[in-house]
Amino acid sequence: MDAGKLSVCGEESFGTGSDHIREKDGIWAVLAWLSIIAHCNKDKKAGEKLISVADVVKEHWATYGQISFLDMTEECKSEGANKMVAYLRETASKSKTGDKF
């Protein structure tokens, strides 16, 4: 990786688009991909073309479409969330068994 010859992402999203594997998430992503590739190739005979990560991803995209995720949490203000949690706590503290909301 330090030589720039390997690229595996180590995010919770289980992605494969970067080269930061130094976290535990990266190790799990690698192990997960190795498991997927091993399963996809389990019936291959010697000399047959093996299924690659790219093949798996392209098949997934063909079936389900390309899925993208944009993390907006860094830009979110916590004030609204804090008000909501305070309201829920207050409501819960005043509720009685059997109350419906």
N, C-alpha and C positions, 0 to 999 in steps of 0.2 A: 504494500500500500504506500509506503513512504516513497517508493520509486515511481509511483503514479501508474502502476500496471494493473491495479485492482481497484474496483469501485463498488462498494457495498454500503448502503445507507444503514445507519443504526437507530432509526427512529421507531417510536411506538407504532407508526403507520406501516411498518414492515416494508418500507420502500427499498428501492435499489438504485437511487440516483445520486449518491454522494459517496464520499470516502471517509466518513468518520465512524469507524468500527470500534473505537477504543472504549466505548461504553458497553455495558452488559446487553443493552438492547440490540446492538450490532451483532454480538455473538449469537443471540437468539434468532435474529433475522437470517444469519448465515445458516444456522442449524435447520431452521424451518425450510429455507430454499433447498438445502441439500436433501432433506426428507422428501420434498415435493419432487425434485428431479430424480431421486432414487425410485420413488413410486412410479413415476411416469416411464421410467426406463427398465422396470423390473422384468419385463418379458422380452427385452431386446436380446438378440443373439449376437455373438462376437462378430464384429465387422459391420453390423447395422448402424445406420446413422442414429445417434442419440438425440433425444429431445432436450433442447436447451431452455434456459430461463426465458430467453427471447421468444421461443416457440410457445411456452406456457402463457406468457403475457399477451402475445398476439392472439392466441386462442381465447383467452379471457376477454380481451377487448372485442373480439368478433362476436362473442356470445352476449356480453353484458354492457358493452360500450366502455369508453375510457372514463374512469371515475377520477375526479379531481377533488382535492380537499384544500381549503384555504383556512388557515388558522387565524382568526381575527381576535383572539383573546388578548393579545398584547395591546390592542387599540381600545379595548373596552374599559370603560370607567367603572369602578367598583361601587360607586355611590348608589346607583339604582339597585344593584344586587344586594347591597347591605340593607337598604330600606325594605326590600322584599323579605329578606331573612328575618329582620326585626319584626315585621308585620306577622309573619308566620309563627314566630316564637310567641308573640303576644297573643295571637288567636289561639294557639295550642294551649297556652297557660290558662286561658279562660274557659276552655271547652270542658264539657262533661262527657262521660261515657255515653255513647249513643247519639251524640250530636252529629248532624250531617252537614256537609259543606258543599 
